[in-house]
Amino acid sequence: MADTKHLDQITERVERLLLRHEELQHTNQQLHEQVQALQAERDSLKSRLHAARARIDALLDRLPQPSASAAQTTADTPSQDRA
């Protein structure tokens, strides 16, 4: 009788462990999918950032370069704020 009770307890614990294992597998799968989605979002944002930087660099290249004499004239001219 004691052996049967002990066996029932072990069986119950094994069944609970199996349920817990299934729950953890399900949670792990959900987390794995979430990581994949976040990685895809990160990659997309990196791509958009790279494209934006390229556009900014192209715009900066189109700006006229100040000549050395114009930069010197600007530096020598007193500003109205200083007066």
PyMOL commands that place a pseudoatom at each C-alpha (Angstrom):
pseudoatom trace, name=CA, resn=MET, resi=1, chain=A, elem=C, hetatm=0, pos=[0.000, 0.000, 0.000]
pseudoatom trace, name=CA, resn=ALA, resi=2, chain=A, elem=C, hetatm=0, pos=[2.810, 2.398, 0.889]
pseudoatom trace, name=CA, resn=ASP, resi=3, chain=A, elem=C, hetatm=0, pos=[4.530, 1.522, -2.391]
pseudoatom trace, name=CA, resn=THR, resi=4, chain=A, elem=C, hetatm=0, pos=[1.369, 2.367, -4.331]
pseudoatom trace, name=CA, resn=LYS, resi=5, chain=A, elem=C, hetatm=0, pos=[1.055, 5.723, -2.577]
pseudoatom trace, name=CA, resn=HIS, resi=6, chain=A, elem=C, hetatm=0, pos=[4.712, 6.473, -3.234]
pseudoatom trace, name=CA, resn=LEU, resi=7, chain=A, elem=C, hetatm=0, pos=[4.315, 5.471, -6.889]
pseudoatom trace, name=CA, resn=ASP, resi=8, chain=A, elem=C, hetatm=0, pos=[1.232, 7.716, -7.221]
pseudoatom trace, name=CA, resn=GLN, resi=9, chain=A, elem=C, hetatm=0, pos=[3.193, 10.658, -5.814]
pseudoatom trace, name=CA, resn=ILE, resi=10, chain=A, elem=C, hetatm=0, pos=[6.029, 10.064, -8.249]
pseudoatom trace, name=CA, resn=THR, resi=11, chain=A, elem=C, hetatm=0, pos=[3.570, 9.740, -11.143]
pseudoatom trace, name=CA, resn=GLU, resi=12, chain=A, elem=C, hetatm=0, pos=[1.887, 13.001, -10.167]
pseudoatom trace, name=CA, resn=ARG, resi=13, chain=A, elem=C, hetatm=0, pos=[5.218, 14.820, -9.950]
pseudoatom trace, name=CA, resn=VAL, resi=14, chain=A, elem=C, hetatm=0, pos=[6.326, 13.469, -13.326]
pseudoatom trace, name=CA, resn=GLU, resi=15, chain=A, elem=C, hetatm=0, pos=[3.054, 14.594, -14.908]
pseudoatom trace, name=CA, resn=ARG, resi=16, chain=A, elem=C, hetatm=0, pos=[3.489, 18.106, -13.422]
pseudoatom trace, name=CA, resn=LEU, resi=17, chain=A, elem=C, hetatm=0, pos=[7.062, 18.199, -14.680]
pseudoatom trace, name=CA, resn=LEU, resi=18, chain=A, elem=C, hetatm=0, pos=[5.905, 17.212, -18.150]
pseudoatom trace, name=CA, resn=LEU, resi=19, chain=A, elem=C, hetatm=0, pos=[3.285, 19.970, -18.147]
pseudoatom trace, name=CA, resn=ARG, resi=20, chain=A, elem=C, hetatm=0, pos=[5.854, 22.493, -16.953]
pseudoatom trace, name=CA, resn=HIS, resi=21, chain=A, elem=C, hetatm=0, pos=[8.232, 21.319, -19.658]
pseudoatom trace, name=CA, resn=GLU, resi=22, chain=A, elem=C, hetatm=0, pos=[5.571, 21.849, -22.336]
pseudoatom trace, name=CA, resn=GLU, resi=23, chain=A, elem=C, hetatm=0, pos=[4.827, 25.328, -20.962]
pseudoatom trace, name=CA, resn=LEU, resi=24, chain=A, elem=C, hetatm=0, pos=[8.504, 26.217, -21.031]
pseudoatom trace, name=CA, resn=GLN, resi=25, chain=A, elem=C, hetatm=0, pos=[8.876, 24.928, -24.573]
pseudoatom trace, name=CA, resn=HIS, resi=26, chain=A, elem=C, hetatm=0, pos=[5.923, 27.061, -25.654]
pseudoatom trace, name=CA, resn=THR, resi=27, chain=A, elem=C, hetatm=0, pos=[7.352, 30.127, -23.889]
pseudoatom trace, name=CA, resn=ASN, resi=28, chain=A, elem=C, hetatm=0, pos=[10.752, 29.480, -25.423]
pseudoatom trace, name=CA, resn=GLN, resi=29, chain=A, elem=C, hetatm=0, pos=[9.211, 29.290, -28.894]
pseudoatom trace, name=CA, resn=GLN, resi=30, chain=A, elem=C, hetatm=0, pos=[7.380, 32.583, -28.358]
pseudoatom trace, name=CA, resn=LEU, resi=31, chain=A, elem=C, hetatm=0, pos=[10.574, 34.254, -27.151]
pseudoatom trace, name=CA, resn=HIS, resi=32, chain=A, elem=C, hetatm=0, pos=[12.472, 32.889, -30.129]
pseudoatom trace, name=CA, resn=GLU, resi=33, chain=A, elem=C, hetatm=0, pos=[9.874, 34.346, -32.502]
pseudoatom trace, name=CA, resn=GLN, resi=34, chain=A, elem=C, hetatm=0, pos=[10.013, 37.667, -30.663]
pseudoatom trace, name=CA, resn=VAL, resi=35, chain=A, elem=C, hetatm=0, pos=[13.812, 37.761, -30.967]
pseudoatom trace, name=CA, resn=GLN, resi=36, chain=A, elem=C, hetatm=0, pos=[13.557, 37.063, -34.696]
pseudoatom trace, name=CA, resn=ALA, resi=37, chain=A, elem=C, hetatm=0, pos=[11.002, 39.865, -35.135]
pseudoatom trace, name=CA, resn=LEU, resi=38, chain=A, elem=C, hetatm=0, pos=[13.178, 42.299, -33.185]
pseudoatom trace, name=CA, resn=GLN, resi=39, chain=A, elem=C, hetatm=0, pos=[16.243, 41.337, -35.194]
pseudoatom trace, name=CA, resn=ALA, resi=40, chain=A, elem=C, hetatm=0, pos=[14.332, 41.942, -38.428]
pseudoatom trace, name=CA, resn=GLU, resi=41, chain=A, elem=C, hetatm=0, pos=[13.174, 45.328, -37.125]
pseudoatom trace, name=CA, resn=ARG, resi=42, chain=A, elem=C, hetatm=0, pos=[16.738, 46.191, -36.091]
pseudoatom trace, name=CA, resn=ASP, resi=43, chain=A, elem=C, hetatm=0, pos=[18.065, 45.244, -39.524]
pseudoatom trace, name=CA, resn=SER, resi=44, chain=A, elem=C, hetatm=0, pos=[15.378, 47.352, -41.184]
pseudoatom trace, name=CA, resn=LEU, resi=45, chain=A, elem=C, hetatm=0, pos=[16.212, 50.352, -38.998]
pseudoatom trace, name=CA, resn=LYS, resi=46, chain=A, elem=C, hetatm=0, pos=[19.926, 49.933, -39.727]
pseudoatom trace, name=CA, resn=SER, resi=47, chain=A, elem=C, hetatm=0, pos=[19.171, 49.892, -43.424]
pseudoatom trace, name=CA, resn=ARG, resi=48, chain=A, elem=C, hetatm=0, pos=[17.026, 53.022, -43.160]
pseudoatom trace, name=CA, resn=LEU, resi=49, chain=A, elem=C, hetatm=0, pos=[19.743, 54.754, -41.129]
pseudoatom trace, name=CA, resn=HIS, resi=50, chain=A, elem=C, hetatm=0, pos=[22.366, 53.864, -43.725]
pseudoatom trace, name=CA, resn=ALA, resi=51, chain=A, elem=C, hetatm=0, pos=[20.143, 55.208, -46.517]
pseudoatom trace, name=CA, resn=ALA, resi=52, chain=A, elem=C, hetatm=0, pos=[19.489, 58.434, -44.585]
pseudoatom trace, name=CA, resn=ARG, resi=53, chain=A, elem=C, hetatm=0, pos=[23.204, 58.909, -43.969]
pseudoatom trace, name=CA, resn=ALA, resi=54, chain=A, elem=C, hetatm=0, pos=[23.897, 58.396, -47.653]
pseudoatom trace, name=CA, resn=ARG, resi=55, chain=A, elem=C, hetatm=0, pos=[21.279, 61.023, -48.553]
pseudoatom trace, name=CA, resn=ILE, resi=56, chain=A, elem=C, hetatm=0, pos=[22.749, 63.472, -46.036]
pseudoatom trace, name=CA, resn=ASP, resi=57, chain=A, elem=C, hetatm=0, pos=[26.262, 62.871, -47.356]
pseudoatom trace, name=CA, resn=ALA, resi=58, chain=A, elem=C, hetatm=0, pos=[25.006, 63.492, -50.903]
pseudoatom trace, name=CA, resn=LEU, resi=59, chain=A, elem=C, hetatm=0, pos=[23.360, 66.749, -49.804]
pseudoatom trace, name=CA, resn=LEU, resi=60, chain=A, elem=C, hetatm=0, pos=[26.511, 67.848, -47.999]
pseudoatom trace, name=CA, resn=ASP, resi=61, chain=A, elem=C, hetatm=0, pos=[28.556, 67.141, -51.127]
pseudoatom trace, name=CA, resn=ARG, resi=62, chain=A, elem=C, hetatm=0, pos=[26.225, 69.420, -53.105]
pseudoatom trace, name=CA, resn=LEU, resi=63, chain=A, elem=C, hetatm=0, pos=[26.763, 72.375, -50.758]
pseudoatom trace, name=CA, resn=PRO, resi=64, chain=A, elem=C, hetatm=0, pos=[29.185, 74.970, -52.083]
pseudoatom trace, name=CA, resn=GLN, resi=65, chain=A, elem=C, hetatm=0, pos=[32.538, 74.946, -50.349]
pseudoatom trace, name=CA, resn=PRO, resi=66, chain=A, elem=C, hetatm=0, pos=[33.465, 78.288, -48.787]
pseudoatom trace, name=CA, resn=SER, resi=67, chain=A, elem=C, hetatm=0, pos=[36.585, 79.809, -50.282]
pseudoatom trace, name=CA, resn=ALA, resi=68, chain=A, elem=C, hetatm=0, pos=[39.503, 80.609, -48.002]
pseudoatom trace, name=CA, resn=SER, resi=69, chain=A, elem=C, hetatm=0, pos=[39.148, 84.362, -48.634]
pseudoatom trace, name=CA, resn=ALA, resi=70, chain=A, elem=C, hetatm=0, pos=[35.420, 84.324, -47.830]
pseudoatom trace, name=CA, resn=ALA, resi=71, chain=A, elem=C, hetatm=0, pos=[36.071, 82.476, -44.584]
pseudoatom trace, name=CA, resn=GLN, resi=72, chain=A, elem=C, hetatm=0, pos=[38.794, 84.996, -43.658]
pseudoatom trace, name=CA, resn=THR, resi=73, chain=A, elem=C, hetatm=0, pos=[36.524, 87.956, -44.483]
pseudoatom trace, name=CA, resn=THR, resi=74, chain=A, elem=C, hetatm=0, pos=[33.770, 86.538, -42.294]
pseudoatom trace, name=CA, resn=ALA, resi=75, chain=A, elem=C, hetatm=0, pos=[36.207, 86.048, -39.433]
pseudoatom trace, name=CA, resn=ASP, resi=76, chain=A, elem=C, hetatm=0, pos=[37.547, 89.627, -39.749]
pseudoatom trace, name=CA, resn=THR, resi=77, chain=A, elem=C, hetatm=0, pos=[34.122, 91.287, -39.922]
pseudoatom trace, name=CA, resn=PRO, resi=78, chain=A, elem=C, hetatm=0, pos=[32.788, 92.252, -36.479]
pseudoatom trace, name=CA, resn=SER, resi=79, chain=A, elem=C, hetatm=0, pos=[29.373, 90.886, -35.774]
pseudoatom trace, name=CA, resn=GLN, resi=80, chain=A, elem=C, hetatm=0, pos=[26.471, 93.091, -34.739]
pseudoatom trace, name=CA, resn=ASP, resi=81, chain=A, elem=C, hetatm=0, pos=[26.040, 91.004, -31.596]
pseudoatom trace, name=CA, resn=ARG, resi=82, chain=A, elem=C, hetatm=0, pos=[29.454, 92.078, -30.316]
pseudoatom trace, name=CA, resn=ALA, resi=83, chain=A, elem=C, hetatm=0, pos=[28.716, 95.796, -30.559]
for i in range(1, 83): cmd.bond("trace and resi %d" % i, "trace and resi %d" % (i + 1))
show_as sticks, trace
zoom trace
